[in-house]
Amino acid sequence: MRKVIILLLLQIAFFIPMDNVFAKDITLTTPKENANVEWRTLVQGTASGVKTVWVIVHSLETSEYWVQPKAMVTKKGNWKVKVYIGNVNDSDNSRDFEIRAIANPYENITVGQIYGIWPAGELNSDVVRVVKLK
C-alpha cells in the first residue's frame, strides 16, 4: 500500500510545475489606488516565499524615496506596517504620494534611508498612488 501511495504522489508531483511550488510574490492590498490617507497610514499586503517586507514612500513633488519600517510576514502570508506619509506639519507636506513594497532588497537598506530612485528587490509590488489629507 505504501508503494502505491508513493507512486501516486510521484505522478502528481510531475504534473505540478516546480516554479509554482516555490513561487514568490508580493502585493500591496491597502491602501487602494487614489485612496485618501493620513500622515500615519497602515499599509498591508501579502507575500510568499519571504520573511520580511520593506515599504518605500515617494512624494511626487520630490525625487526622494523614503524607506519605512519593515514588516514581518505571517505564516499565512500577510504583512502590515504603519508608515509615514510626508511630515506631520501640514505646511511642509506635499499631497500626492506613491507607495511600493519590496522584499529581499538587492542592497542593504535601513529605516529612514533616502534614495533618489526606487530601491529594488527580488520582489517588487506594483506602485500605488495615494492622496494625503491635510
C-alpha positions as a Markdown table, in Angstrom:
| # | Residue | x | y | z |
|---|---|---|---|---|
| 1 | Met | 0.0 | 0.0 | 0.0 |
| 2 | Arg | 2.9 | 2.4 | 0.8 |
| 3 | Lys | 4.4 | 1.8 | -2.6 |
| 4 | Val | 1.1 | 2.7 | -4.3 |
| 5 | Ile | 0.8 | 5.9 | -2.4 |
| 6 | Ile | 4.4 | 6.9 | -3.1 |
| 7 | Leu | 3.9 | 6.1 | -6.8 |
| 8 | Leu | 0.7 | 8.3 | -6.9 |
| 9 | Leu | 2.5 | 11.2 | -5.2 |
| 10 | Leu | 5.4 | 11.0 | -7.6 |
| 11 | Gln | 3.0 | 11.0 | -10.6 |
| 12 | Ile | 1.2 | 14.1 | -9.2 |
| 13 | Ala | 4.5 | 15.8 | -8.5 |
| 14 | Phe | 5.5 | 15.6 | -12.2 |
| 15 | Phe | 2.3 | 17.5 | -13.2 |
| 16 | Ile | 2.9 | 20.4 | -10.8 |
| 17 | Pro | 5.4 | 23.0 | -12.3 |
| 18 | Met | 8.2 | 23.4 | -9.7 |
| 19 | Asp | 8.2 | 27.2 | -10.1 |
| 20 | Asn | 4.7 | 27.2 | -8.7 |
| 21 | Val | 5.7 | 25.1 | -5.7 |
| 22 | Phe | 8.3 | 27.6 | -4.7 |
| 23 | Ala | 6.6 | 30.7 | -6.1 |
| 24 | Lys | 7.5 | 34.1 | -4.6 |
| 25 | Asp | 5.1 | 37.0 | -4.8 |
| 26 | Ile | 4.4 | 40.3 | -3.1 |
| 27 | Thr | 1.3 | 42.5 | -3.2 |
| 28 | Leu | 0.2 | 45.8 | -1.7 |
| 29 | Thr | -3.5 | 45.5 | -0.8 |
| 30 | Thr | -4.1 | 48.6 | 1.4 |
| 31 | Pro | -4.3 | 51.5 | 0.7 |
| 32 | Lys | -6.0 | 51.2 | -2.7 |
| 33 | Glu | -5.1 | 53.3 | -5.7 |
| 34 | Asn | -6.0 | 57.0 | -5.2 |
| 35 | Ala | -7.1 | 56.5 | -1.6 |
| 36 | Asn | -7.1 | 59.4 | 0.8 |
| 37 | Val | -4.6 | 58.7 | 3.6 |
| 38 | Glu | -3.4 | 60.3 | 6.8 |
| 39 | Trp | 0.1 | 61.2 | 7.9 |
| 40 | Arg | 0.4 | 57.9 | 9.7 |
| 41 | Thr | -1.1 | 55.2 | 7.4 |
| 42 | Leu | -1.5 | 51.5 | 7.7 |
| 43 | Val | -0.1 | 49.7 | 4.7 |
| 44 | Gln | -1.0 | 46.0 | 4.2 |
| 45 | Gly | -0.3 | 43.3 | 1.7 |
| 46 | Thr | 0.6 | 39.7 | 1.1 |
| 47 | Ala | 3.9 | 37.9 | 0.4 |
| 48 | Ser | 5.0 | 34.4 | -0.2 |
| 49 | Gly | 8.5 | 33.0 | 0.0 |
| 50 | Val | 9.9 | 35.8 | 2.1 |
| 51 | Lys | 10.0 | 36.7 | 5.8 |
| 52 | Thr | 10.2 | 40.5 | 5.7 |
| 53 | Val | 8.9 | 43.3 | 3.6 |
| 54 | Trp | 10.1 | 46.8 | 3.3 |
| 55 | Val | 7.8 | 49.7 | 2.3 |
| 56 | Ile | 9.0 | 52.7 | 0.4 |
| 57 | Val | 7.1 | 56.0 | 0.2 |
| 58 | His | 7.8 | 58.6 | -2.6 |
| 59 | Ser | 6.4 | 62.2 | -2.8 |
| 60 | Leu | 5.6 | 63.1 | -6.3 |
| 61 | Glu | 6.8 | 66.6 | -5.6 |
| 62 | Thr | 10.3 | 65.5 | -4.8 |
| 63 | Ser | 12.9 | 63.0 | -6.0 |
| 64 | Glu | 13.2 | 61.3 | -2.6 |
| 65 | Tyr | 12.2 | 57.8 | -1.8 |
| 66 | Trp | 11.9 | 57.1 | 2.0 |
| 67 | Val | 12.5 | 53.7 | 3.5 |
| 68 | Gln | 9.8 | 52.9 | 6.1 |
| 69 | Pro | 9.9 | 50.3 | 8.9 |
| 70 | Lys | 10.0 | 46.7 | 7.7 |
| 71 | Ala | 7.1 | 44.3 | 8.2 |
| 72 | Met | 7.2 | 40.7 | 9.3 |
| 73 | Val | 5.3 | 38.3 | 7.1 |
| 74 | Thr | 3.0 | 35.9 | 9.0 |
| 75 | Lys | 2.7 | 32.2 | 8.4 |
| 76 | Lys | -0.5 | 32.9 | 6.4 |
| 77 | Gly | 1.5 | 35.3 | 4.1 |
| 78 | Asn | 0.1 | 38.6 | 5.4 |
| 79 | Trp | 2.1 | 41.7 | 6.5 |
| 80 | Lys | 1.2 | 45.2 | 7.7 |
| 81 | Val | 3.1 | 48.2 | 8.9 |
| 82 | Lys | 2.3 | 51.8 | 9.8 |
| 83 | Val | 4.2 | 54.2 | 7.5 |
| 84 | Tyr | 4.8 | 58.0 | 7.4 |
| 85 | Ile | 3.3 | 59.9 | 4.5 |
| 86 | Gly | 5.2 | 63.1 | 4.4 |
| 87 | Asn | 5.6 | 65.2 | 7.6 |
| 88 | Val | 3.2 | 65.9 | 10.4 |
| 89 | Asn | 3.4 | 69.7 | 9.7 |
| 90 | Asp | 0.8 | 70.5 | 7.0 |
| 91 | Ser | 2.8 | 73.5 | 5.7 |
| 92 | Asp | 5.7 | 71.2 | 4.7 |
| 93 | Asn | 3.6 | 68.5 | 3.1 |
| 94 | Ser | 3.1 | 67.6 | -0.5 |
| 95 | Arg | -0.2 | 66.0 | -1.4 |
| 96 | Asp | 0.4 | 63.2 | -3.8 |
| 97 | Phe | 2.5 | 60.1 | -2.9 |
| 98 | Glu | 3.4 | 56.7 | -4.2 |
| 99 | Ile | 3.9 | 53.5 | -2.1 |
| 100 | Arg | 5.7 | 50.3 | -3.0 |
| 101 | Ala | 6.6 | 47.2 | -1.1 |
| 102 | Ile | 9.8 | 45.2 | -1.7 |
| 103 | Ala | 11.3 | 42.0 | -0.4 |
| 104 | Asn | 14.9 | 40.8 | -0.4 |
| 105 | Pro | 16.4 | 44.1 | -1.4 |
| 106 | Tyr | 19.4 | 44.0 | -3.7 |
| 107 | Glu | 21.4 | 46.2 | -1.3 |
| 108 | Asn | 21.2 | 46.7 | 2.5 |
| 109 | Ile | 18.6 | 49.2 | 3.4 |
| 110 | Thr | 17.6 | 50.7 | 6.8 |
| 111 | Val | 14.6 | 52.6 | 8.1 |
| 112 | Gly | 14.8 | 56.3 | 7.3 |
| 113 | Gln | 17.2 | 55.9 | 4.5 |
| 114 | Ile | 16.5 | 58.1 | 1.5 |
| 115 | Tyr | 17.1 | 57.1 | -2.2 |
| 116 | Gly | 17.0 | 59.0 | -5.4 |
| 117 | Ile | 15.1 | 56.1 | -7.2 |
| 118 | Trp | 13.0 | 53.2 | -6.1 |
| 119 | Pro | 15.2 | 50.7 | -4.2 |
| 120 | Ala | 14.8 | 47.4 | -5.9 |
| 121 | Gly | 14.5 | 43.9 | -4.5 |
| 122 | Glu | 14.0 | 40.3 | -5.6 |
| 123 | Leu | 10.2 | 41.1 | -5.3 |
| 124 | Asn | 8.6 | 44.4 | -6.0 |
| 125 | Ser | 4.9 | 45.2 | -5.7 |
| 126 | Asp | 3.0 | 47.5 | -8.0 |
| 127 | Val | 3.2 | 51.2 | -7.1 |
| 128 | Val | 0.0 | 52.6 | -5.5 |
| 129 | Arg | -0.7 | 56.3 | -5.7 |
| 130 | Val | -2.4 | 58.0 | -2.7 |
| 131 | Val | -3.5 | 61.4 | -1.7 |
| 132 | Lys | -2.6 | 62.7 | 1.7 |
| 133 | Leu | -5.4 | 64.5 | 3.6 |
| 134 | Lys | -4.5 | 67.8 | 5.1 |
